[in-house]
């Protein structure tokens, strides 16, 4: 009998300050004309949460364990690259990936017009289905004040049958 394992991943990033602008990468996509997020890599909270959920489900640590600030080679790395590497690590540990679901919480950018594009890019990176939904917080909290974004993900993995 195949028993699935689930994991949860969370990632939060503040918007970069005006005096240190960055491009916005979110859900594996570049958002032209939008204020970017601050972080060690590209700060793609959606891709990072997805990778964290995969590591959690497989019991393999977290994003910091594998790509932390103590790893200078990942400075500025693409979230899509990190997600692909996380999927490779999880598979290398003997797991297959069922799917990943990510909930993005932000006031901006408006995500729904690019949802299908994001899901395609992230699913290709993970070589498994990745779904992304988005919600606002009705202007409550740091995301509602447009200070940053948050993403919460769940992943389903299972031990590869031998």
N, C-alpha and C positions, 0 to 999 in steps of 0.2 A: 504494500500500500504506500502510495506517495503522500507524504504529509507536508503541506505547505508551511512556510515560515513567513511571518510578516515583520516588517520593520517600519519605523517612523523616522523621518528626517526633517529637520527644521533649518532654515537659513534666513538671516536678516541682514540687510545692509542699508546704511544711511546714504542719502544722496551726497555726492561729492560737493565740497564747498565751491562757491563761485570762483574763488581765486586759484583753484586747482581742478579745472574741469576735466571730465572724462567722458568717453562715449558710453551710451547706455546699451548694455548687452543684457537681454532678459529673455528667457525661454529659448536660448540659442540664437536669437535674432538681434541684429543691430537696429536700434530705434533712432533714426536720423532726427536731429533737432531736439532731442530730449536730453535732459540733464542726466549724466551718468551716476553710477553708484560707486562709493568708496570701498576698497578692499584690496587684499593681497594679489588676487588674480583679477579676472574681469568683473567679479562681483555679481555674476549671474545667479541670483538667489534661487531661481527655478531649477536650473541645472544642478546647483549645489545641493539643494534639498533632495532632489531625486537621487544623487550619488550617496548622500548620507542615509537615505532610506534603504538603498541596496546594501550598504555596509552593515546597517543595523539588522536587517533581515538575516544576513549571513553570519552575524556575530563577528565581524571583522574590523571593529573599531569605527572610526568616523573620518570625515573629510580631513580634519587636522592630523590624524594618525598618518594618513597617506600623502597629503599635499600641503601640510602646514607651513607656517611662516619660517620654520627651520629648514625648509626645502627651497632655497633660492631659485632653483630651476623652474619652479611653478609660479614665480612672480609674473603677473600679467597673463597667466595661462587662460585659455578659453574654457568656459564652463562646459562646452560640448566636448572638448578634449578630456576634461576631468571626468565627465560622465562616462565617456567611452572607456577610459582607463579603469574606472570603478567597476564597470560591467565586466571588463576583462579579468580583473582581480577576483571578482565574485565567481565567475565561471572557472577560473584557475583553481579556486578552492573547492571545486566539485559541485557547484550549484548551477541550476538553470534559472532564468528569470521568467516569471509569469507575466507580470506587468508592473508599471509604476503609475501612480496617480498623484498629481501635484495640484495643490490649491494655492494660487497666488493671491495675496492680499495687498492691495494698493489703490490709491485714488487715480494714479496715472502711471504709465500710459494706458490708454483704452486698449485692452488686450484682445477682446473678442474678434475684431477684424482680421487678426493675424494668428488666431488660435490654430487653425489647420496647418499653417506653415510651421508654427512652433512645434506642434505634435509630430510632424513629419521629420523635422531636423533632430529632435530629441529621441524619437523612436529609432532613427537610423543610427544615432550615436550609441544607444543602449542595445541595439539589435533585439529589441523587444518593444511591445506596445507601451507608449507613454501618453497619458491623457493629462491635459492641463485645463483647469477651471480657474476662474478669477472672480473676486468679490471685492467690494469696497467695505469700509467700516463706517459708512455714513458720517464721515469727517470726524470720527472719534479716534483718539490715541495718536501715536506717532505716524502711522500710515495715513490716518485721516487728515493730519496736519501737513501731509506731503513731505515729511522728513525722511522717509525711506520706504522700503518694501519688505514684506515677509513672505515666505513660502513654506508650506507644510506638505510633506509627501508621505505616501505609504508605498511600500513595495512588497510584492509577493515573490518569493523564491522557493525552490524545492531542491532537495538533494538529487543530483543526477543519478538515475538508476544505473547500476553496473551490469 
